[in-house]
């Protein structure tokens, strides 16, 4: 079923109210009613002779039986009759017609095809083959690399022998680098906490609806700055810090870094 | 699959082909391989079977039957999310292997690793794969995040999946960090000392945070046990839950983001 858009419903409601107000208690007169309903912009779409015919039909069906009873608002969108006191007889037209015109809807005003065709391919084989090859390549790389390079295992942990320098794992070396500049609470808790929190909030702070790079230069610049900030800190912490966590050049004093 | 091998003279090849065909017609075979499996008799490359391959496989049906054409391009995703997941699987498998040879106590941990190197078949290789795989996973998760950002793929309706992604990144870092202590060598001990000292500066309840992390006032065998359980059980458990939601949301939010 097509759902009737809200604004159309609202418009019909308004037209109905207007028509009801116009009528007051007066006797129904086809021409005037049609004109009144035409004030609502929707009613203009219904040809006048159709409106007149429906008015006439309604008048005939109710006869003079209900003189000043409340009538359901006819208006632009015809409703089922039968708000009257009696059990509603099936409305018949002047010539005994049993069908009524409910509404005239112009093609295209309500119908809206939402599903746009999307260019799709079968997951098997188009996606799975790619994934399979990627996994194979990764396995091969990992296997060969692991066969050639051994993971470090230094001497047994010794609480009495602090290595110089002592370094955190590489992904935390940016934080350790910050430790040289800020109070530990700022470097170790506040900044990383804000970083993670800021990342989580990114979709809610970035109100720009476009995903095209040329429309979001600021976001891209900011994120690149964020990534470069950490990358530079990690590289400095990894390769340019020697004994006492002092600045060194790896080509002078060697690398103080274990993965 | 059911093709019989053509050989001049027939003989053995024909026999094998016939045997294969009988096997593929058996009830047992057909109960194992569901319709659409490429191992079923008479598999043909038809759109219907292409759909069945995905629908009737417990692993593949993480995917929808059809995906947008641009989503298949390697240049769009660089496979980073998928590779992160694959590395997680590799790490799980190698990690289970390592658990057979490791006891998380200060007295035994380092010796266990040492003997893993010297007296366990493929022990060193598997440990290497676990370690390098872990570093690669941190890297690939991070790069995946960068890829998603540069494509603006966190925009509606995918905001919440981005949040879950950040949580997954954090969990990945924690998993890697907890694993760092387990070899119980000088590198592990002092890296973790640096790390936990930093967390001890959490405002207001820094000391409590540090105590909970270390299972005491300083790193010791209690810390090792604690981090071991975190590393092999609790954090992977939490990660898998978030991973499930992450994958589910990818599909519910309409597949991966559109072309730029």
Interface residues (C-beta under 8 A of the other chain):
Chain A: X118 X119 X120 X121 X122 X123 X124 X125 X126 X127 X128 X130 X131 X134 X135 X138 X139 X142 X143 X145 X146 X147 X149 X150 X151 X152 X153 X154 X155 X156 X157 X158 X159 X161 X162 X163 X166 X167 X168 X169 X170 X171 X172 X175 X176 X179 X183 X184 X185 X187 X188 X189 X196 X199 X200 X202 X203 X204 X206 X208 X209 X210 X211 X212 X213 X216 X219 X220 X223 X227 X258 X259
Chain B: X47 X50 X51 X53 X54 X60 X63 X64 X65 X66 X67 X68 X69 X70 X71 X72 X74 X79 X82 X83 X86 X87 X90 X106 X110 X113 X114 X117 X124 X125 X127 X128 X129 X130 X131 X132 X133 X135 X136 X138 X145 X146 X149 X150 X151 X152 X153 X154 X155 X156 X158 X159 X160 X162 X163 X166 X167 X170 X173 X176 X177 X180 X183 X184 X185 X186 X187 X188 X189 X190 X191 X193 X194 X195 X197 X198 X199 X201 X202 X203 X206 X218 X219 X257 X258 X260
